Amino acid sequence: MTSSTVETLLLKTYYVLFFIELNTRRVHIAGATTNPNSAWVSQQARNVSGDLRELEVVARFLIRDRDTKFTGPFDAVFEADGAQIISTPLRAPNANAHAERWVGTTRAECLDWILIRGRRHLERVLREYVRHYNDHRPHRAMGLLPPDAREGRPHMDAGRPGAVEGRPILGGLINEYGAAA
């Protein structure tokens, strides 16, 4: 869990709070704000904790950076769910490498190519990108399957001829391909 910053068209800085399930690489966007104070991140933690319970995901650990906005109430939300809180060492970005990698991937594939107008636009773009990331984008460490890979879903097979169907997302910035129905 960490946050990232995004600059808008009018040079306003938004902070994006996100969580990654390390075993599946599934990403959850908690929200975006210009003022990420302790109360805001604690509320977002409660929201994500509830979402994880609905998905029946049990967090054993929460790895977070040492930012001052992550205070006692934030940690208490996940400790109540049974998670152990682990703070990354100072000035050690590799200690939270999965989060750093996700930020870099999101910037390279999405945010560097779109002019963000404001918070609602940023959240809509991130929601669509995260859906693509979780449902369709292959991950090398996972046998080229996306985090939410479902058994029985038609996969592209180079040895099997057939029609291919493309679907543009984010205004055509990214295209998803699959076997035509």
Sine and cosine of phi, psi and omega as CSV:
sin_phi,cos_phi,sin_psi,cos_psi,sin_omega,cos_omega
0.00,0.00,0.72,-0.70,0.05,-1.00
-0.26,-0.97,-0.07,-1.00,0.04,-1.00
-0.79,-0.62,0.34,-0.94,-0.01,-1.00
-0.72,-0.70,0.35,-0.94,0.04,-1.00
-0.92,-0.38,0.53,-0.85,0.03,-1.00
-0.70,-0.72,0.75,-0.66,0.06,-1.00
-1.00,-0.04,0.66,-0.75,0.01,-1.00
-1.00,-0.10,0.06,-1.00,0.03,-1.00
-0.85,0.53,-0.58,0.82,0.01,-1.00
-1.00,-0.09,0.37,0.93,0.06,-1.00
0.87,0.50,0.57,0.82,0.10,-0.99
-0.99,-0.11,0.68,-0.73,-0.03,-1.00
-0.99,-0.13,0.81,-0.59,0.07,-1.00
-0.93,-0.37,0.63,-0.78,0.06,-1.00
-0.97,-0.23,0.78,-0.63,-0.03,-1.00
-0.94,-0.33,0.83,-0.56,0.04,-1.00
-0.99,-0.16,0.80,-0.61,-0.02,-1.00
-0.64,-0.77,0.35,-0.94,0.01,-1.00
-0.78,-0.63,0.59,-0.81,0.05,-1.00
-0.80,-0.59,0.76,-0.65,0.14,-0.99
-0.99,0.13,0.92,-0.39,-0.12,-0.99
-0.90,0.43,-0.58,0.82,-0.05,-1.00
-0.94,0.33,-0.50,0.87,0.00,-1.00
-0.93,-0.37,-0.24,0.97,-0.09,-1.00
0.93,0.36,0.23,0.97,0.03,-1.00
-0.93,0.36,0.72,-0.69,-0.03,-1.00
-0.97,-0.26,0.64,-0.77,0.09,-1.00
-0.82,-0.57,0.84,-0.54,0.08,-1.00
-1.00,0.01,0.83,-0.56,-0.01,-1.00
-1.00,0.06,-0.60,0.80,0.00,-1.00
0.33,-0.94,0.03,-1.00,0.02,-1.00
-0.68,-0.73,0.60,-0.80,0.00,-1.00
-0.42,-0.91,0.34,-0.94,0.10,-1.00
-1.00,0.01,-0.27,0.96,-0.06,-1.00
-0.74,-0.67,0.99,0.14,-0.06,-1.00
-0.99,0.14,0.99,0.15,0.01,-1.00
-1.00,-0.01,0.05,-1.00,-0.06,-1.00
-0.86,0.51,-0.67,0.75,-0.02,-1.00
-0.89,0.45,-0.67,0.75,-0.02,-1.00
-0.91,0.42,-0.74,0.67,-0.03,-1.00
-0.93,0.38,-0.53,0.85,0.05,-1.00
-0.91,0.41,-0.65,0.76,0.04,-1.00
-0.91,0.41,-0.66,0.75,0.03,-1.00
-0.90,0.44,-0.60,0.80,0.05,-1.00
-0.89,0.46,-0.68,0.74,0.03,-1.00
-0.89,0.47,-0.66,0.75,0.01,-1.00
-0.89,0.46,-0.73,0.68,-0.02,-1.00
-0.92,0.39,-0.63,0.77,0.03,-1.00
-0.86,0.52,-0.69,0.72,0.06,-1.00
-0.90,0.44,-0.66,0.75,0.03,-1.00
-0.89,0.46,-0.67,0.75,0.00,-1.00
-0.91,0.42,-0.62,0.79,0.05,-1.00
-0.89,0.46,-0.67,0.74,0.02,-1.00
-0.89,0.46,-0.58,0.81,0.02,-1.00
-0.99,0.12,0.00,1.00,-0.03,-1.00
0.86,0.52,0.64,0.77,0.07,-1.00
-0.98,-0.18,0.81,-0.58,0.00,-1.00
-0.97,-0.26,0.89,-0.45,0.02,-1.00
-1.00,0.05,0.88,-0.48,0.04,-1.00
-1.00,0.03,-0.53,0.85,-0.02,-1.00
-0.70,-0.71,0.50,-0.87,0.16,-0.99
-0.80,-0.60,0.92,-0.38,0.04,-1.00
-0.99,-0.10,0.83,-0.55,-0.03,-1.00
-0.66,-0.75,0.36,-0.93,0.06,-1.00
-0.98,0.18,0.03,-1.00,-0.12,-0.99
-0.99,-0.10,0.40,0.92,0.01,-1.00
-0.86,0.51,0.60,-0.80,-0.06,-1.00
-0.93,0.38,-0.29,0.96,0.01,-1.00
-0.96,0.28,-0.29,0.96,0.04,-1.00
-1.00,0.01,1.00,0.04,-0.10,-0.99
-0.98,-0.20,-0.16,-0.99,-0.02,-1.00
-0.80,0.60,-0.75,0.66,0.00,-1.00
-0.87,0.50,-0.57,0.82,0.04,-1.00
-0.90,0.45,-0.77,0.63,0.00,-1.00
-0.89,0.46,-0.60,0.80,-0.05,-1.00
-0.87,0.48,-0.55,0.84,0.01,-1.00
-0.86,0.51,-0.73,0.68,-0.05,-1.00
-0.99,0.15,-0.51,0.86,0.09,-1.00
-0.90,0.43,-0.57,0.82,0.05,-1.00
-0.90,0.43,-0.45,0.89,0.05,-1.00
-1.00,0.07,0.00,1.00,0.03,-1.00
1.00,-0.07,0.17,0.99,-0.01,-1.00
-1.00,0.07,0.58,-0.81,0.10,-0.99
-1.00,-0.04,0.75,-0.66,-0.03,-1.00
-1.00,0.02,0.79,-0.61,0.04,-1.00
-0.84,-0.54,0.86,-0.50,0.06,-1.00
-1.00,-0.03,0.68,-0.73,0.02,-1.00
-0.95,0.32,0.46,-0.89,0.07,-1.00
-0.91,0.42,0.37,-0.93,0.04,-1.00
-0.90,0.44,0.66,-0.75,0.06,-1.00
0.77,0.64,0.72,0.70,0.00,-1.00
-0.73,-0.69,0.97,0.25,-0.05,-1.00
-0.88,0.48,-0.44,0.90,0.01,-1.00
-0.94,0.35,-0.28,0.96,0.03,-1.00
-0.93,0.36,-0.35,0.94,0.05,-1.00
-0.81,-0.58,0.77,0.64,-0.15,-0.99
-0.88,0.48,-0.58,0.81,-0.01,-1.00
-0.90,0.44,-0.65,0.76,0.03,-1.00
-0.92,0.38,-0.69,0.73,0.02,-1.00
-0.88,0.48,-0.65,0.76,0.00,-1.00
-0.91,0.41,-0.65,0.76,0.00,-1.00
-0.91,0.42,-0.65,0.76,0.04,-1.00
-0.87,0.48,-0.72,0.69,0.01,-1.00
-0.89,0.46,-0.68,0.74,0.01,-1.00
-0.90,0.43,-0.69,0.72,-0.01,-1.00
-0.90,0.44,-0.66,0.75,0.04,-1.00
-0.91,0.41,-0.75,0.66,-0.07,-1.00
-0.91,0.41,-0.63,0.77,-0.08,-1.00
-1.00,-0.02,-0.33,0.95,-0.16,-0.99
-0.70,-0.71,-0.93,0.37,-0.21,-0.98
-0.93,0.37,-0.46,0.89,0.05,-1.00
-0.95,0.30,-0.18,0.98,-0.09,-1.00
-0.94,-0.35,-0.03,1.00,-0.07,-1.00
-0.80,-0.61,0.70,-0.71,0.11,-0.99
-1.00,0.04,0.91,-0.41,-0.05,-1.00
-1.00,0.09,0.78,-0.63,-0.04,-1.00
-1.00,0.05,-0.57,0.82,-0.06,-1.00
-0.10,-1.00,-0.15,-0.99,-0.08,-1.00
-0.87,0.49,-0.74,0.67,-0.03,-1.00
-0.88,0.47,-0.66,0.75,0.03,-1.00
-0.91,0.42,-0.69,0.73,0.03,-1.00
-0.87,0.49,-0.73,0.69,0.00,-1.00
-0.90,0.43,-0.60,0.80,0.03,-1.00
-0.92,0.40,-0.69,0.72,0.02,-1.00
-0.89,0.45,-0.72,0.69,0.00,-1.00
-0.91,0.42,-0.63,0.78,0.03,-1.00
-0.87,0.50,-0.70,0.71,-0.01,-1.00
-0.94,0.35,-0.64,0.77,0.02,-1.00
-0.92,0.39,-0.67,0.75,0.01,-1.00
-0.91,0.42,-0.61,0.80,0.08,-1.00
-0.88,0.48,-0.70,0.71,0.05,-1.00
-0.88,0.47,-0.72,0.70,-0.03,-1.00
-0.88,0.48,-0.69,0.72,-0.05,-1.00
-0.98,0.20,-0.53,0.85,-0.12,-0.99
-0.98,-0.19,-0.46,0.89,-0.16,-0.99
-0.77,-0.64,-0.50,0.86,-0.11,-0.99
-0.95,0.30,0.84,-0.54,-0.01,-1.00
-0.95,0.31,0.52,-0.86,0.02,-1.00
-0.83,-0.55,0.82,-0.57,-0.05,-1.00
-0.85,0.53,-0.68,0.73,-0.06,-1.00
-0.93,0.37,-0.19,0.98,-0.05,-1.00
-0.90,-0.43,0.50,0.86,0.02,-1.00
0.92,0.40,0.56,0.83,-0.01,-1.00
0.88,0.47,0.46,0.89,0.09,-1.00
-0.96,-0.29,0.50,-0.86,0.09,-1.00
-0.97,0.24,0.30,-0.96,-0.01,-1.00
-0.82,0.57,-0.62,0.78,-0.03,-1.00
-0.98,-0.17,0.59,0.80,0.00,-1.00
-0.87,0.49,0.70,-0.71,0.00,-1.00
-0.92,-0.39,0.66,-0.75,0.06,-1.00
-0.90,0.43,0.62,-0.78,0.05,-1.00
1.00,0.08,-0.08,1.00,0.04,-1.00
-0.96,0.29,0.68,-0.73,-0.03,-1.00
-0.90,0.45,0.81,-0.59,0.04,-1.00
-0.97,-0.24,0.44,-0.90,0.08,-1.00
-0.97,0.26,0.78,-0.62,-0.01,-1.00
-0.82,-0.58,0.87,-0.49,-0.06,-1.00
-0.89,0.45,-0.46,0.89,-0.03,-1.00
-0.99,0.11,-0.14,0.99,-0.07,-1.00
-0.94,-0.33,0.92,-0.38,0.03,-1.00
-0.95,0.31,0.48,-0.88,0.03,-1.00
0.23,-0.97,0.14,-0.99,-0.02,-1.00
-0.97,0.24,0.62,-0.79,0.03,-1.00
-0.93,-0.36,0.69,-0.72,-0.02,-1.00
-0.90,-0.44,0.76,-0.65,0.02,-1.00
-0.94,-0.33,0.53,-0.85,0.03,-1.00
-0.69,-0.72,0.90,-0.44,0.02,-1.00
-0.98,0.22,0.63,-0.77,0.13,-0.99
-0.80,-0.60,0.32,-0.95,-0.05,-1.00
0.80,0.60,0.72,0.70,0.05,-1.00
0.93,0.37,0.39,0.92,0.01,-1.00
1.00,-0.08,0.02,1.00,0.04,-1.00
-0.88,0.47,-0.62,0.78,0.03,-1.00
-0.80,-0.60,0.60,-0.80,0.07,-1.00
-0.87,-0.49,0.68,-0.73,0.07,-1.00
-0.95,-0.31,0.68,-0.74,-0.05,-1.00
-0.85,-0.53,0.54,-0.84,0.04,-1.00
-0.36,-0.93,0.17,-0.98,0.05,-1.00
-0.92,0.39,0.71,-0.70,0.02,-1.00
-0.93,0.38,0.61,-0.80,-0.01,-1.00
-0.96,0.28,0.00,0.00,0.00,0.00
